[in-house]
């Protein structure tokens, strides 16, 4: 099968690179051609537009920053897609968006599979990100080789819309953990503890988390560079709070964390890295959270 890949940001470029590395025939497009340079050098094919991608492949994968961008891309590709083609959407969307887009695709005879992922850009680069497909089981089975090229763990969450809920839940937890990690590290620093040793102690404790081990290290380095910005965090937290209202679940911690990200956006801008919510505490208390021996980026 020939795959098209549209959207080569931090996540998309890495996932597409895994497929190219594993020998898949991949045609790519992004509004910034520079994002495709390494993929083209590795053997991917360039297309001049999203529509050109859809015309030249068997199935299309998209990885885009927002529902509005997904809608624009769909308007470009659906008119040139044919019955029997599949559209695999890796963007983080609300459930209503997923169901609405699936209806749009179905009108053109195109079946949709949602495929949000979780684990971070560094795991995507290794082909070890967790994949959360939603949709018909036969689609998941058909595309399983491609999924296993991009990720090492695959969890079929159920019918369309299911994956959008679990992806938002995992991101909500990550943002809450990041806020807690920031406060914990600040307690250690203000308590006079060695931050590197404190990080190690937490990592070996019942208070450990994936976020502490990854983004906590980037805080201590001072780069905060997780390749995921504050605007994206606010988008995902907005989805979580929307689900909370819809399902009647009070989300106290998510609400508080959302306000922290609102404050971080006001202070540093929406393009700032999401771990910079820790910097809010650093600035407020005039106390940095630096320690030697921690990476600037995750490998």
N, C-alpha and C positions, 0 to 999 in steps of 0.2 A: 504494500500500500504506500502511496505517496501522501505525505502529510504537508499541510501548509501551517506555518506558525506566524501569527500576527501579534506584535507587541513584544519588543525585545528590551524591556527594562531590566532591572536587577534580577528579578525572578525569571522572567521569560527567556532572557538570553541564556541563562544557565541551564534551564530545562531543555531548551532547543539544542544546546551544545551537547547534552547527554545523549539525545537521540541521534545527532549527527555522529558522535563518537561511536555509537553502537551500530552504525551502518544503515540507519534509516534514511530514506530519500526525503529530504526536507527542503521546502521552498519557504523563504522568509520575507517578511516586510515589516518595516517600522517607519514612523514619520521622521525619525532621525537615522539616516543611512549609516552613520558612524557606528551605531549600535550593532550593526551586522558584520563589521569588518572581520572579527575573529571567527565568526561562523562561516563566512564565505571562504576564508583561508582554510578552514577545516573541511570544506566540501559541500556546504549548503548552497542552494541556488537562490539568487536574488530575484524578486518580482518588483515591478515598478509601482504597484498599488495593491491595496487589499483585494480589490476585485480581480486583479490578475492572479493573485494567489489562489483564490477560490476557483477560478476557471481552470487552473493547471494541475490540481491535485485531487486525490480521492476524498480526503477529509480535512477539515480546517480546525486548528486549535487557536484560541485567542487567549491572551493574558494582558488585560487592560486595567487602567487605574480607577475607573469609576463606571457606574451604570450608564451615564450619559455618553461616555466614549464608546462603550459597548453598543449602545443604540446606533450611534453614527456608523460604526464599522458594520453592523448588521445591515443597515440601509445600503451600504456599498456592496456587500457580498451576497446577500440573499437573492437579489435579482439575477445573478449569474450562476447560482448553484442549481443543481439538478436533483431530482428525486433519487434517493439512495445515498446521497452524501450525508455525512454526519458533521455536526458542529460541536466541538468540545470546548467548553468555556472554563478557564482556570481562574478568572477574576473572582474577587470576593463580592458577592451580590446579596441583596435581600431576597427572601423567598418569593415575594411578589414579583420582583424583577425577573427571577429565574422562570417563573411560570408564564409571565407575560412574554418574555423573549422566546420561550419554547413554543408558544402559540404562533408567534410571528414566523418562526422557522418552519413549523408544521404546515403553514399555509403555502410554503414553497416546496413541500415534500421532503424537508430536511429534518432529521431527528437530532435532538440535543442531548448531550450528557454534560452535567456540571462536574467540575473537577477542581474544587479548591484544594489548596495544599497547606501544610503547616510544618514548622520546624526551622525556618530561617533560610536566608539566601546562601549561607555557607554550606548548608546541607544540600541545597539544590545544586550547587556547583559539584558536589561529590556524587550526585545521583542517589542521595539517601534521604530525600525529603519524604514526608508522609503524605500520601495521596488519599483524598476523600471523595471518590466518585459518587454521583447520584444520578439515577435514571434507570432505564430498563437493563435487566441483567445481561441480555444478549449483547448490548453495546459494550458494557463493561468487559465481558469476556472477549469480545472481538478485539478490543483495543488494549487488552492486558499486556501484551508485549511492550507497547509504547509506554504504558504506565510504569511497568517495572524497569524500563530504561531510565525514566526520570526519578523514580522513587523506590525505596526498598521495602516500604510497608504500605499496603493498599487496603482500605476499609470501605466496602460498598455500604453506604449509609441508608439506602432505600430509594424510594421514588424521587423524581425531580422535586427539589425544594428542601429535601432532608439535609443535604450536604451544606447548604447555605446556613442552616441553623447550627450544626456542629462546628463549622469553621468560625462563626461569630463567637460561639462559646469558647473555643480554644484561644482565640485572640483576646477576648475579654479577660480570661484568666491570666494570659501573659502580661497584659497591661497592669492588672491588679498586682501581680507578682513583682513587676518592675517598680511600682510605687512602694511596695513593702520592702523590696531589696534596697531601694534608695534610703529609706528611713532607717533600716537596720544598719547599713554601712555608716550612716551619719551618727547613729548612736555609738557605734564602735569608735569612730574617730573622736567624737566629743568626750567619750569616756576614757580617752587616753590609750586605746589599744593600738597595736600594730595592725594596719589595715590588711596587709597581705596575709598575715597569720589569721586574722579574723575571717577573711574570705575563705581560706582553707578550712577553718574550723566549721564554718557554716556549711560548706560543701560536704563535709563529712558528718553532718548532723541531721536530726529529724526536721530541721527548718530549711533544708536544701530544696532547690527547684532548678529546673532547666534554665529558667531566666537568670537565676543567680549565677550559674556556671558560665553562661554565655554573655548576656548583656551586663551583668555585674562586673565582669572582667573589663569590658569596654569602658565602663564608668571609671574604674580605677586607672585605666590607661589615660583617660581624658579625651579620647577620640569620639566616644559615644556612637561610633560609626557602624550601625547594624544594617545599613542600606534599607531603612524603612522610616518614613518621615512622620511628623506629627499630624499632618493632614490625613494621612491614611489611617492613623490610629483613631482620630476623631470620627472618620467615616465608619470604621468598624464598631466603635463604641456606640455610635448612633444607631447602628443596626441592632446591637445588643439591647439598648434601652427600648427600642421599638418592639422587639420581641417580648421584653419584660411587660410592657403595657398590654400587648396582645394576649399573652398567656397568663396574665394576672400574677406575675412573679415580682415581688419587690427586689430591686437590685441596688441595695445601699452602697456596696463597695464599688460597683461599676459606676454609679452616679458620682461618687466622690472622685474616682479616678478620672472620669470624664472632665470634671471641673479642673483637675490638675492639668490635664492636657490643654484645656482652654487657656489657662494661665500661661502655660509654656508656649503656646502659639502666640499669645500677645507679647511675650517677652522675646522670643527668638524667631518667630515666623513659622509658617506652615511647612516650609521645606526643611526645617531643622530636624535632626535625628530624634527619633522617639525616646531614646534613653536620656535625652536632655531634660526630662522631668526631674532627674536627680540634680541637675544644675540649678533648678529653682531653689532647692534646699541649700545648695552650696552658696548661692548668691545671697539668700536670705540671712544665712548664719555667718557669712564671710569665712567659710571653712571649706577648703577643697578636699576632694576624695581621691587623692592620687596615691599610687603605690607602684613600686618598681616591679618589672617582670611580667606585666600584663600586655596582651596584644592590642594593636590599634584596629585590627579587623579579625574576624573569625575565619579560620581556615577549615 
